[in-house]
Structure formats: C-alpha cells, structure tokens
C-alpha cells in the first residue's frame, strides 16, 4: 500500500488473514470508517475494502471512491433487512481546508453533512432497521459533547434506529432518543488496554418491534486484549458505569435499560 501519507503516533496495518478471525467469531458486518482508515492513504483504504469484499463479511465506510465508501451495507436478519452505515468524525481538523480531500473514507465531519445525510436517508429507504456505526466522540471522556448530541438528533430525525459509537475507548451511557437506541460509546471490545475502564465493555443487544423495544448489555472484559465474559463483580461494575452516564435511564441487574429520572453525570 506504500508509505503512510501522514505523520501520526500510531499507524495500523493488519494482515488480510485477520478477516478470517472475524468471520470465525461470527461477525457479519464491519464498519471501516475510523481514524485509522487513512493510515496508509487512499490505496490502503481501497485495499482494505477489496479484501473485505472478497471475504464472507459485509463492509461499509471505505472504498476506492466516495460512492463506495458512503454506500450502506445491507444484511437480512430474522426476515428483516438491516441497513448499516459506517462514518467517522475523527479526525476532522484536516477537513477545514476546503481543498483537502480524502475521498476513500466516509467522513461525517461537519463539512460532509450532505453526503452523510444522503447515505443515512438511502439506508432508511432501503431497510427495515437502520444502524449507524459512528467513529466519533472524545477519547477517555464520560459524556458526549453538545455538538455530537446535535448531530445524532439530526440523524435520528432522518429515521435511524440505532447509533453505535466508538473511539472514546471507555464505556459511556446508553439512551433512547426519540425512539432510537443510542450507544454513546461501546468501549474497547477487543483491543490492547491499560485495564480499569479501558478493559471493560459489553455485547449490546437491541430488540425491535416496530421500533426499539429494549437495550440490553452483556458485560465483557479484556484480559490480554481478548473479549471474555465478565465475572459477577465485573458485570456489576460495567452496569454501574453505564448507568451513571445514561440520561433518563439505568441498567437493571439483567443489564436491561429501564427508565430512571435520577440525575446523571451527563445531564
């Protein structure tokens, strides 16, 4: 893929064989738009998409051109069509230069609000359930900022059913926003970590009727960077961390989000 076109502390490149591990783990869809998607430039992003397309996985978020990168992925689950959009709001500093282009990644920076809205509307029109995988937020923070909440409100108004956010590397709250499930940060599910909050995550289950009926977390931990079921004590800690950061709700002992008007640290 050639030398990296940008200077940064961490540059990631995984062997194509990594996709076999994802498939063996039972993963169906990969959202590839993130802050490392352009580590090796457009050639690297396009090569990643080509490898995913040649595998059993369904991918979204990068590609050889903007149309491919922004195109939703579709998957049939339980007789319903699920549309998946993968976009990233990290990094966005480069996008303030109107002449700068990184066309192989689906960006959701403010400059790219129109193509982002287009791909979301396309997914909503073509599916029964629409999921947005967003790489965004701020690392190691407890709560989303006001601008991110504004962006998510717009997407929900377009008909999105689930927004799952990654990048902060720690768990944040979960909420029902105008009928949509919003997972403000899913933490580290399979990732090298420093322990503590960075070593805890969950499997997030969203149950649908006509709209979202239930959000449930199954807590996980990351010994050695590999996801494993949490112990009883660790699971209680995960539920408490997420409850403390959820506005208008908390997780019960089964990990199910229930309404709770008590103040949140994210109010």
C-alpha positions, 0 to 999 in steps of 0.5 A, a space after each residue: 500500500 506504500 508509505 503512510 501519507 501522514 505523520 501520526 503516533 500510531 499507524 495500523 496495518 493488519 494482515 488480510 488473514 485477520 478477516 478470517 478471525 472475524 468471520 470465525 467469531 461470527 461477525 457479519 458486518 464491519 464498519 471501516 470508517 475510523 481514524 485509522 482508515 487513512 493510515 496508509 492513504 487512499 490505496 490502503 483504504 481501497 485495499 482494505 475494502 477489496 479484501 473485505 469484499 472478497 471475504 464472507 463479511 459485509 463492509 461499509 465506510 471505505 472504498 476506492 471512491 466516495 460512492 463506495 465508501 458512503 454506500 450502506 451495507 445491507 444484511 437480512 436478519 430474522 426476515 428483516 433487512 438491516 441497513 448499516 452505515 459506517 462514518 467517522 468524525 475523527 479526525 476532522 481538523 484536516 477537513 477545514 481546508 476546503 481543498 483537502 480531500 480524502 475521498 476513500 473514507 466516509 467522513 461525517 465531519 461537519 463539512 460532509 453533512 450532505 453526503 452523510 445525510 444522503 447515505 443515512 436517508 438511502 439506508 432508511 429507504 432501503 431497510 427495515 432497521 437502520 444502524 449507524 456505526 459512528 467513529 466519533 466522540 472524545 477519547 477517555 471522556 464520560 459524556 458526549 459533547 453538545 455538538 455530537 448530541 446535535 448531530 445524532 438528533 439530526 440523524 435520528 430525525 432522518 429515521 435511524 434506529 440505532 447509533 453505535 459509537 466508538 473511539 472514546 475507548 471507555 464505556 459511556 451511557 446508553 439512551 433512547 432518543 426519540 425512539 432510537 437506541 443510542 450507544 454513546 460509546 461501546 468501549 474497547 471490545 477487543 483491543 490492547 488496554 491499560 485495564 480499569 475502564 479501558 478493559 471493560 465493555 459489553 455485547 449490546 443487544 437491541 430488540 425491535 418491534 416496530 421500533 426499539 423495544 429494549 437495550 440490553 448489555 452483556 458485560 465483557 472484559 479484556 484480559 490480554 486484549 481478548 473479549 471474555 465474559 465478565 465475572 459477577 463483580 465485573 458485570 456489576 461494575 460495567 452496569 454501574 458505569 453505564 448507568 451513571 452516564 445514561 440520561 433518563 435511564 439505568 441498567 437493571 441487574 439483567 443489564 436491561 435499560 429501564 427508565 430512571 429520572 435520577 440525575 446523571 453525570 451527563 445531564 
